Amino acid sequence: MRTLVWFRGKDLRIGDHPPLLDAAARGEVVPLFVLDPYFFAPERARELPHRMQFLLESLQELSDRIASLGSRLLLIEGKSCDVIPRVAAEWKVDRVVAHRWVEPFARQRDRRISEALRVPLILYEGETLLPPEALRTSAGNPFSVFTPFARAFLTRASIAKPLPAPSSLPALPSDVTAPPVVLPTLASLGISHNDAVLRGGESAARARLQAFLANAVQHYDTDRDRMDRAGTSRLSQDLKFGTLSARAVWKALDACSDSKATRVFKNELVWREFAHSTLWDRPDLLQNPFRHGFEGFPWVEHDAHWRAWTAGHTGYPVVDAAARQLTGEGFVHNRARMVAASFLTKHLLIDYRRGEAHYMKYLTDGDWAQNNFGWQWSAGCGCDAQAYFRVFNPTLQGEKFDPEGSYVRRWVPELARVPAKWIHRPSEAPANILQSAGVVLGRDYPAPIVDHGTARDAFLETAKQHLGKSRRE
């Protein structure tokens, strides 16, 4: 049997790769990655600089690993919907195998390809721990609240052990030929290399997992919210690109001693399951709010505020640090993400979808389900959302989760010499303190673009009126 193994950008690994292992056990294997212009056209790639850097590094390692096993990763340029049916016929494969994606556009792509193929397209699970439609309420409906979903997951889920990597792969069949295509480089795509972006590839992902298990996981329950500490796993981009499988991470945690910290981290993996499951059942969520009452919400188009938020010049240090960390290293600490998202939607009344798209442009770990879920949660319009009337105070959040100002000092260096007492509220600092720190408000660092209390009250009144109107209609 000849199998086309289609690597698709969320499974860039050799270990725990069921399609690859199954293909190798059945006969001839043709590994393929399609350089689809949806991502790889230079003008498109430049819109995703950090993800593209991580993707190219991961693809290069995948290619090297496959070569070391005796085969070769073929690269074909073109639209997947055209390429896969054409090469499947040319190469006389008996089937095409790949991992399933949850996004609606990916499901449509797979339907089109399946209809065009003359052989089966077999999709394996692997993006999540369970198939996205696996858990249902007792009434047979999708869960809309996380806690019962998590309870059902922990009660019903049986996570299998990760599969080993193949020890070898058969050489490409002699009649399988393709035009020589070189993996693009950042330079060829017009992207500058960013040394701050985490290294791509399976080996770097496994090293990050081991470092997390040896260190940060022990205090994850207390340190994960601290913006000034390396208290998180930094595995999100590895799960997004599949340089690690979700079950490899889950089973690695099983091997650790049971503790509150490991249970809290596992709960974050279950939250990831919840996001993917919800998008599976509600594919419209990439365009529309989960809560119908928020449809038609009177978001404000305020370009000056938008520019201040994206550039990190709002006058609220944590919000500004988050903006600069995003563009600086393709990552934002989760607590800072929540504060920044709450500020955009609830202080500035700017549509969460603008923030969602901005984050997807720069995040290395930009995942459609996760990013959308987080933004809708922060805006108060999502599944199991933060209540709309809860508005983060960015100053108090900074003082609680960055008490000495280390996070702000790193990303907002113009405030580096401001004492910890004032670093999260520089506009309130005495003039002599600012002078000693070399800060002139309005010149070196902006005054707040909105007043917290006034903006909070305005949002709450707007939300109250809109949601009240929605309930009456």
NUDO-133156 format. One line per field, with one value per residue (C-alpha): x, y, z; residue number from 0. Coordinates in nm, 2 decimals. Layout:
# residues N
px <- c(X,...)
py <- c(Y,...)
pz <- c(Z,...)
num <- c(NUM,...)
//
This chain:
# residues 473
px <- c(0.00,0.12,0.02,0.06,0.13,0.02,0.19,-0.03,0.14,-0.02,0.17,0.53,0.69,0.79,0.70,0.33,0.23,-0.03,-0.07,0.30,0.34,0.04,0.16,0.51,0.35,0.15,0.41,0.53,0.53,0.52,0.57,0.44,0.41,0.22,0.36,0.01,0.01,-0.26,0.04,0.35,0.29,0.54,0.28,0.08,0.39,0.49,0.16,0.26,0.63,0.67,0.46,0.63,0.98,0.87,0.70,1.01,1.24,1.00,0.97,1.34,1.39,1.10,1.26,1.60,1.44,1.26,1.58,1.76,1.50,1.56,1.29,1.24,0.98,0.85,0.76,0.50,0.39,0.02,-0.32,-0.38,-0.72,-0.55,-0.22,-0.34,-0.59,-0.33,-0.03,-0.23,-0.33,0.02,0.19,-0.07,-0.12,-0.38,-0.49,-0.41,-0.37,-0.35,-0.44,-0.79,-0.82,-1.11,-1.14,-1.44,-1.23,-1.01,-1.31,-1.44,-1.09,-1.10,-1.45,-1.34,-1.03,-1.21,-1.46,-1.19,-0.98,-1.02,-0.88,-0.98,-0.88,-0.83,-0.82,-0.67,-0.73,-0.43,-0.48,-0.66,-0.67,-1.02,-1.21,-1.37,-1.73,-1.66,-1.80,-2.17,-2.41,-2.66,-2.91,-2.67,-2.58,-2.24,-2.12,-2.14,-1.98,-1.62,-1.65,-1.90,-1.70,-1.38,-1.56,-1.69,-1.34,-1.17,-1.44,-1.46,-1.14,-0.88,-0.56,-0.35,0.02,0.21,0.32,0.69,0.87,0.94,1.29,1.31,1.10,1.10,1.27,1.05,0.92,1.13,0.83,0.74,0.90,0.84,1.00,1.28,1.14,1.35,1.20,1.16,1.38,1.28,1.49,1.32,0.98,1.10,1.09,1.37,1.48,1.37,1.61,1.35,1.11,1.14,1.31,1.09,1.11,1.04,1.38,1.34,0.98,1.09,1.36,1.11,0.88,1.16,1.27,0.92,0.88,1.21,1.14,0.83,0.57,0.64,0.50,0.27,-0.04,0.10,0.35,0.14,-0.02,0.31,0.42,0.76,0.84,0.91,0.62,0.45,0.53,0.60,0.46,0.17,0.34,0.45,0.09,-0.03,0.22,0.22,0.59,0.46,0.14,-0.11,-0.11,0.27,0.24,-0.05,0.13,0.45,0.25,0.12,0.48,0.52,0.42,0.05,0.02,-0.20,0.04,0.02,-0.36,-0.38,-0.17,-0.37,-0.68,-0.53,-0.49,-0.86,-0.95,-0.77,-0.99,-1.30,-1.20,-1.15,-1.47,-1.67,-1.54,-1.62,-1.98,-2.00,-1.80,-1.94,-1.75,-1.46,-1.70,-1.97,-1.99,-2.10,-2.35,-2.62,-2.70,-2.37,-2.46,-2.46,-2.28,-2.20,-1.82,-1.64,-1.41,-1.14,-0.82,-0.61,-0.70,-0.64,-0.30,-0.21,-0.31,-0.12,0.19,0.20,0.13,-0.19,-0.04,-0.12,0.21,0.09,-0.12,0.17,0.41,0.18,0.16,0.53,0.59,0.35,0.54,0.88,0.88,0.56,0.43,0.23,0.20,-0.15,-0.23,-0.11,-0.32,-0.63,-0.56,-0.47,-0.78,-1.01,-0.87,-0.92,-1.28,-1.40,-1.20,-1.17,-1.49,-1.31,-1.44,-1.27,-1.24,-0.98,-0.77,-0.81,-0.69,-0.39,-0.29,-0.32,-0.08,0.20,0.15,0.39,0.13,-0.16,-0.42,-0.77,-0.97,-0.76,-0.71,-1.08,-1.18,-0.96,-1.07,-1.44,-1.38,-1.21,-1.48,-1.76,-1.93,-1.79,-1.86,-1.81,-1.70,-1.57,-1.89,-1.93,-1.95,-1.61,-1.36,-0.99,-0.82,-0.49,-0.31,-0.42,-0.35,0.01,0.06,-0.07,0.10,0.41,0.47,0.83,0.76,1.01,0.77,0.70,1.07,1.16,0.91,0.86,1.22,1.14,0.99,1.28,1.40,1.05,1.03,0.81,0.55,0.48,0.57,0.22,0.07,0.33,0.07,0.01,0.38,0.51,0.69,1.03,1.00,0.94,1.22,1.46,1.36,1.41,1.05,0.84,0.48,0.37,0.72,0.89,0.57,0.21,-0.05,-0.34,-0.55,-0.87,-0.96,-1.02,-1.33,-1.49,-1.42,-1.54,-1.87,-1.92,-1.87,-2.10,-2.38,-2.33,-2.34,-2.64,-2.84,-2.75,-2.80,-3.13,-3.24,-3.14,-3.34,-3.65,-3.63)
py <- c(0.00,0.35,0.63,1.00,1.15,1.51,1.72,2.03,2.27,2.14,1.82,1.91,1.62,1.26,1.14,1.06,1.10,0.83,0.90,0.86,0.56,0.38,0.46,0.32,0.00,-0.06,-0.01,0.28,0.63,0.96,1.25,1.59,1.95,2.19,2.55,2.70,3.07,3.13,3.13,3.14,3.41,3.67,3.94,3.70,3.56,3.92,3.95,3.66,3.73,3.54,3.24,3.21,3.21,2.93,2.74,2.75,2.64,2.36,2.25,2.24,2.02,1.79,1.76,1.68,1.42,1.25,1.24,1.08,0.80,0.72,0.92,1.27,1.54,1.66,2.03,2.13,2.49,2.56,2.56,2.24,2.19,2.16,2.00,1.71,1.55,1.61,1.45,1.17,1.07,1.13,0.93,0.65,0.65,0.43,0.68,1.02,1.06,1.37,1.51,1.67,2.04,2.20,2.54,2.58,2.69,2.38,2.15,2.30,2.25,1.88,1.83,1.98,1.77,1.45,1.50,1.56,1.26,0.92,0.75,0.79,1.09,0.96,1.21,1.12,1.28,1.45,1.82,1.77,1.51,1.40,1.44,1.79,1.65,1.38,1.53,1.62,1.70,1.44,1.60,1.54,1.91,2.09,2.23,2.60,2.63,2.52,2.37,2.09,2.03,1.99,1.76,1.55,1.54,1.43,1.16,1.02,1.09,0.81,0.95,0.70,0.69,0.88,0.67,0.63,0.79,0.54,0.40,0.42,0.51,0.34,0.53,0.73,0.50,0.54,0.66,0.94,1.25,1.62,1.94,2.05,2.30,2.47,2.56,2.94,3.15,3.45,3.66,3.53,3.62,3.96,3.89,3.99,3.72,3.79,3.64,3.69,3.44,3.09,2.83,2.61,2.24,1.92,1.90,2.26,2.18,1.87,2.07,2.33,2.06,1.91,2.24,2.32,1.99,2.03,2.39,2.61,2.33,2.30,2.65,2.68,2.74,3.05,3.18,3.15,3.49,3.67,3.87,3.93,3.56,3.27,3.08,2.95,2.66,2.85,2.55,2.72,2.76,2.39,2.28,2.51,2.38,2.02,2.01,1.85,1.65,1.74,1.39,1.39,1.69,1.53,1.20,1.38,1.55,1.21,1.11,1.40,1.38,1.47,1.82,2.13,2.28,2.00,1.98,2.35,2.31,2.01,2.23,2.47,2.19,2.11,2.47,2.43,2.13,2.34,2.61,2.36,2.18,2.50,2.61,2.27,2.31,2.68,2.74,3.09,3.21,3.33,3.60,3.63,3.66,3.34,3.54,3.65,3.95,4.11,4.10,4.45,4.59,4.96,4.93,5.26,5.33,5.55,5.54,5.74,5.51,5.20,5.33,5.40,5.06,4.87,5.09,5.06,5.43,5.43,5.56,5.24,5.05,4.69,4.75,4.91,4.64,4.38,4.56,4.59,4.23,4.11,4.28,4.23,3.86,3.72,3.63,3.80,3.67,3.54,3.78,4.07,3.94,3.95,4.30,4.44,4.28,4.40,4.75,4.76,4.63,4.78,5.10,5.20,5.03,4.89,4.57,4.26,4.13,4.41,4.30,3.94,4.00,4.21,3.93,3.67,3.87,3.88,3.58,3.29,3.07,3.23,2.96,3.04,2.86,2.97,3.33,3.38,3.21,3.43,3.75,3.67,3.58,3.91,4.11,3.93,3.80,3.45,3.10,3.08,3.45,3.68,3.87,4.18,4.40,4.28,4.54,4.49,4.79,4.78,4.97,4.73,4.43,4.55,4.62,4.27,4.06,4.27,4.42,4.54,4.65,4.41,4.32,4.69,4.79,4.53,4.64,5.00,5.11,5.48,5.39,5.18,5.43,5.49,5.34,5.04,5.24,5.45,5.24,5.13,5.48,5.72,5.99,6.01,6.02,6.34,6.57,6.52,6.14,6.16,6.41,6.18,5.90,6.12,6.10,6.39,6.29,6.37,6.36,6.04,5.86,5.95,6.05,5.80,5.83,5.76,5.78,5.43,5.52,5.72,5.47,5.18,5.36,5.45,5.08,4.95,5.19,5.11,4.74,4.77,4.96,4.73,4.40,4.53,4.62,4.28,4.10,4.30,4.23)
pz <- c(0.00,-0.09,0.15,0.11,0.45,0.43,0.70,0.74,0.99,1.31,1.33,1.26,1.45,1.41,1.76,1.84,1.48,1.41,1.03,0.97,1.19,1.04,0.69,0.76,0.90,0.58,0.31,0.10,0.24,0.06,0.31,0.17,0.28,0.06,0.04,0.01,-0.09,0.18,0.41,0.19,-0.06,0.05,0.11,0.32,0.51,0.60,0.78,1.01,1.08,1.41,1.32,0.98,1.15,1.39,1.10,0.88,1.15,1.24,0.88,0.84,1.14,1.02,0.68,0.84,1.07,0.78,0.58,0.87,0.88,0.51,0.33,0.21,0.28,-0.06,-0.09,-0.35,-0.42,-0.48,-0.33,-0.12,-0.28,-0.62,-0.52,-0.31,-0.57,-0.85,-0.68,-0.53,-0.89,-1.03,-0.76,-0.77,-0.39,-0.23,0.03,0.18,0.56,0.78,1.11,1.14,1.20,1.39,1.21,0.97,0.68,0.73,0.74,0.42,0.26,0.36,0.22,-0.12,-0.13,-0.03,-0.30,-0.56,-0.46,-0.62,-0.30,0.06,0.27,0.62,0.90,1.24,1.57,1.73,1.75,2.08,2.36,2.26,1.94,1.96,1.96,2.21,2.52,2.55,2.83,2.96,2.71,2.43,2.38,2.37,2.70,2.73,3.07,3.14,3.49,3.39,3.07,3.28,3.52,3.23,3.07,3.39,3.45,3.10,2.92,2.88,2.74,2.55,2.57,2.29,2.01,1.95,1.65,1.37,1.38,1.00,0.69,0.35,0.08,-0.16,-0.44,-0.75,-0.96,-0.72,-0.86,-0.80,-0.92,-0.68,-0.44,-0.18,0.16,0.16,0.39,0.59,0.36,0.05,0.21,0.31,0.69,0.93,1.17,1.53,1.79,2.06,1.90,2.05,1.84,1.63,1.59,1.78,1.96,2.10,2.20,2.39,2.56,2.67,2.81,3.01,3.14,3.25,3.42,3.60,3.72,3.67,3.70,4.07,4.14,3.84,4.05,4.21,3.96,3.63,3.69,3.78,3.48,3.64,3.67,3.42,3.57,3.26,3.03,2.71,2.52,2.35,2.02,2.03,2.08,1.81,1.55,1.68,1.75,2.07,2.08,2.35,2.49,2.51,2.74,2.93,2.99,3.08,3.36,3.47,3.53,3.77,4.13,4.17,4.31,4.30,4.05,3.80,3.83,3.76,3.45,3.33,3.38,3.13,2.88,2.94,2.87,2.54,2.47,2.56,2.31,2.03,2.11,2.12,1.78,1.64,1.74,1.67,1.36,1.33,1.63,1.42,1.30,1.56,1.94,2.13,2.33,2.09,2.31,2.20,1.83,1.70,2.00,1.95,1.94,1.87,1.58,1.74,1.54,1.78,2.07,1.84,1.74,2.11,2.21,1.94,1.98,2.36,2.43,2.64,2.96,3.14,3.19,3.19,2.88,2.70,2.81,2.66,2.33,2.30,2.41,2.14,1.86,2.02,2.08,1.94,2.28,2.56,2.92,2.97,3.26,3.05,2.75,2.97,3.10,2.75,2.59,2.87,2.83,2.45,2.47,2.80,2.84,2.47,2.35,2.04,1.88,2.02,1.67,1.59,1.88,1.79,1.44,1.57,1.80,1.53,1.32,1.57,1.81,1.75,1.92,1.72,1.72,1.58,1.85,2.14,2.03,1.96,2.29,2.49,2.32,2.36,2.72,2.79,2.61,2.81,2.50,2.48,2.60,2.98,2.95,3.21,3.32,3.10,3.42,3.54,3.41,3.50,3.66,3.48,3.75,4.03,3.81,3.76,4.13,4.21,3.94,3.87,4.22,4.16,3.81,3.64,3.36,3.29,3.31,3.05,2.79,2.88,2.94,2.96,3.30,3.41,3.68,3.83,4.18,4.22,4.42,4.12,3.82,3.76,3.81,3.67,3.61,3.98,4.08,4.24,4.01,4.19,4.15,3.78,3.75,3.93,3.69,3.39,3.28,3.15,3.10,2.75,2.62,2.75,2.84,2.77,3.03,3.04,2.72,2.92,3.29,3.43,3.63,3.36,3.09,3.31,3.38,3.01,2.91,3.18,3.08,2.71,2.78,3.01,2.75,2.46,2.65,2.79,2.44,2.31,2.58,2.50,2.13)
num <- c(0,1,2,3,4,5,6,7,8,9,10,11,12,13,14,15,16,17,18,19,20,21,22,23,24,25,26,27,28,29,30,31,32,33,34,35,36,37,38,39,40,41,42,43,44,45,46,47,48,49,50,51,52,53,54,55,56,57,58,59,60,61,62,63,64,65,66,67,68,69,70,71,72,73,74,75,76,77,78,79,80,81,82,83,84,85,86,87,88,89,90,91,92,93,94,95,96,97,98,99,100,101,102,103,104,105,106,107,108,109,110,111,112,113,114,115,116,117,118,119,120,121,122,123,124,125,126,127,128,129,130,131,132,133,134,135,136,137,138,139,140,141,142,143,144,145,146,147,148,149,150,151,152,153,154,155,156,157,158,159,160,161,162,163,164,165,166,167,168,169,170,171,172,173,174,175,176,177,178,179,180,181,182,183,184,185,186,187,188,189,190,191,192,193,194,195,196,197,198,199,200,201,202,203,204,205,206,207,208,209,210,211,212,213,214,215,216,217,218,219,220,221,222,223,224,225,226,227,228,229,230,231,232,233,234,235,236,237,238,239,240,241,242,243,244,245,246,247,248,249,250,251,252,253,254,255,256,257,258,259,260,261,262,263,264,265,266,267,268,269,270,271,272,273,274,275,276,277,278,279,280,281,282,283,284,285,286,287,288,289,290,291,292,293,294,295,296,297,298,299,300,301,302,303,304,305,306,307,308,309,310,311,312,313,314,315,316,317,318,319,320,321,322,323,324,325,326,327,328,329,330,331,332,333,334,335,336,337,338,339,340,341,342,343,344,345,346,347,348,349,350,351,352,353,354,355,356,357,358,359,360,361,362,363,364,365,366,367,368,369,370,371,372,373,374,375,376,377,378,379,380,381,382,383,384,385,386,387,388,389,390,391,392,393,394,395,396,397,398,399,400,401,402,403,404,405,406,407,408,409,410,411,412,413,414,415,416,417,418,419,420,421,422,423,424,425,426,427,428,429,430,431,432,433,434,435,436,437,438,439,440,441,442,443,444,445,446,447,448,449,450,451,452,453,454,455,456,457,458,459,460,461,462,463,464,465,466,467,468,469,470,471,472)
//
